[in-house]
Structures are given as structure tokens and as C-alpha cells.
Amino acid sequence: MVSQRCKLRVQEELAILGLGYNRIDLGVVQLLKKVTTSQRKCLKENLSSSGLELMEDKRSILIERIKNVIIELVHYTDDLPRTNYSDYISNKIGYDYTYLSNLFSEAKGIDIQHFIINHKIERVKELLQYKELNLTEISHKLHYSSVSHLSNQFKKVTGYSPSTYMHQSQKRWNNLENM
């Protein structure tokens, strides 16, 4: 689960099946009682029709937890922690970072650091679109060492400098408005 919409969808399905829960977090549901085989099958099918997946093996669940911690941190936290990401992820999930990193890389074909970078760049794109913050403020907010570092990383990931990206984005927006 990545968004509030996903959480709400899961809540709806649990209510339909009469399954009580203690909490629903990103990627994790804590149920009050054991689920029957038919309830599990129904839940899996109904979630799948909404584009969601019911994960049952511990490895997939752990990988999803890693992704969710990173996504929540980058996209939904106003102030990123001052500790390094490896310590943050390790503490949040409760496993050794090396183990998590190897597991994630093996399963996703990308290391955790690149996954974080990709999401930080997506966040930069969002912030640029809102036009509420300038590049210096975005750089500070996302804990880049400098605007230059952010710009270099942005270009490496997107192929564009932030200003070129904004110009292209504005052009696309104007074209859509003129249609």
C-alpha cells in the first residue's frame, strides 16, 4: 500500500468480509483474528481487481516494508531525518541494514540507495510543479549537500536539468490547456 486511497480500499474489503483489525499501515494490516482460506481468497481477488496485491511470503512482505518506509519518508514526511538512511531504515524495520540491502537488491534489481534517489527525484519533480519552493529550498528540504548536487542527481536520473524539466513541463501543461 502506498497511499491513503490504498488504505481505504483495504478497509472497505475487510469490512465487506467482516474482518476486524487493530491497525492498517502502509503495507501491513494487523487483523484481530485468523483469516479463513475462503476469506483470504476473496480478499486477494477483490484487492487484485483494484490493482492491489495481497502478499503472503515473508520475503515479499519485508521488501514491501522497505519500499513503504522509503516512500513514506520521502513523500509524506515534512522533514527528513538527520541520520543516514541505512540507520533509519534498519531501526524502523528492525533488521540489519546489510541483510535488508542484499534482500532488496536481489529482489528488485536495484539497490536501496538508488531506490531512495529515484524517489527523492520524484519528490523534487512534485515540489517543482507546486512552485512553492525554489531549488535552494528544495535542496535544503531534501537534505542535499548543495543545489549543484541536487541538479546533478536530477539530470542523471531524468536526463534534464531541473530548469529544463520545468520548462518542458510548463510547455506540456500549456499544450493541454490549449486543446
N, C-alpha and C positions, 0 to 999 in steps of 0.2 A: 504494500500500500504506500502510495506516495503523497496522497492529498487528502484533504478533508472530504472530498467527494467520494473517495475510495472507502474511507471510514464509514461514511453514512450508508453507502451501498452494502457494506458488510453488516452494519447494524440492522438494516432492513431485512436482509436474508436470515440473520439469526432470529429476528422477531417472527418472521414467517414460519420458521421451523420450530419456534418455541424454545429456543436455546438461550438460556441466561448467561450473562458474562459479567466478570468483575471489571474488566477494562479492555479497551481497544486502543492500541498504539499503532504506530507505523509498522506494518508487517507482522504484528503479534496480537493475538486475541487470547485472553485468559478466560476460559469457559468455567462455569460453575459445576458442570457435571460432564461425564464421559459422553461422547457422541456415538450414536449407533452407526452401523455400516450404511444403512439406508439414508440417514441424515447426512452423513459425510458425502455420500454420492450425490445427493440432491444439492447440497451446498456447493460442491465442486462444480457441478453442471451449471447452476444458476450464476455463480461468480464468473465462470468462464464465458457465459453469454454477455457479461458486462465488461469483458476484457481483463478480468482479474483471475489470478491463479491461486489455488489452494496448495500450499507446499507442505509436504509431509516428511521429507527426509531431512535429517538434522544438518547435513552439509548445505543444502539449498537454503534452509532457514537461516543459518549463520551468515551465508553470503548476502542474503537479503537484508539481514540486520545491519551488516557493514554498509551496504548501499544506503539504507534508510538513515543511519546515523550521519553519514556524509551529506545526504540530500537535506536532511533536517538542519544540520549545522550550517551549510552554505546558503540555503534558500530561505530558511524560516527563522534564523537566529539573527537578531539585530546586531549583536557584537560577537565576532568570532573569538574563541578563547585565545589567550596569550601563550598557552602551552603548545608544543608541537602536535601535529595531527596524529602521529603514531601513538603518543601517550594518551591523547584524548580518546581515540577510538578504542585502544586497549582497555582503558579504565571504564569506558561506557559499556563495552560488551563483556568485559571480564575474562579475556583471553590474552595470551602473549601476542604481541604485535607481529612477530616473525611468523608465527603459525597462521594468523589471520591473513597476512600479506601473501604467503605462499598459497593458501587455500583460494583466496580471491583471484590471484594471477592465474592459477591453474584453471579455474572455472570460467573466468571472464576473458582471458587472453589479454588483459591489461592490468597493470599494477595499480595499487590503491592510489599512489601519488598521482598518476595520470588521470584516474577517475576523478580525484579531487580537483585537479587543474581544469578538466573539462567542465565540471560543474561550476567552478569559480568563473570561468569564461562565460558560461550561460548566464550566470548571475550578473556579470558585467554587462552583457547584452541587455538584460532586463532593465538594469539601472540606467543605462544609456537611453533606452527607449522612453523611460519615465521623464527624463530630462530634469530631474530634481537635483541631481548631484553632478558636479563636474568630474573630470577624470582624476584630479588630485584627491577629491573627497572619496571617490570610489576606491582608489588605490589605498587610501588610509582605512576605509571601512573594511576592506577585504584583506588587510594586513600584507599588502605588497610592500617590498622594501623601497620602491620608488615608482613613479609614473612610468618611467622608462622600462622597468621590469614588467609591469602590467602590460604595457604596449607591446613589448617583445613577445611575451607569452600569448597575448591576444592574437597577434599576427601569425605566430607559429601554429595556433590551433585553427583559426578561421581563414587564414590566407589574406586577411585585410588588417590594416591599422584600425584602431578604434574610430578615428575621424572618417576614414574611407567607408567603414562599415555604417556609420551613422548617415553619411551622405547617400549611400546605396539604399539604406533602409528608408530614408526620407523620400527618395525617388520612387520606390515601390509604393509607399503609402500614398503619395500624390497621384500615381497612376491608378490606384484602386479608387480614390476619391473621384477621379475624372471619368470613371467607367459608367 
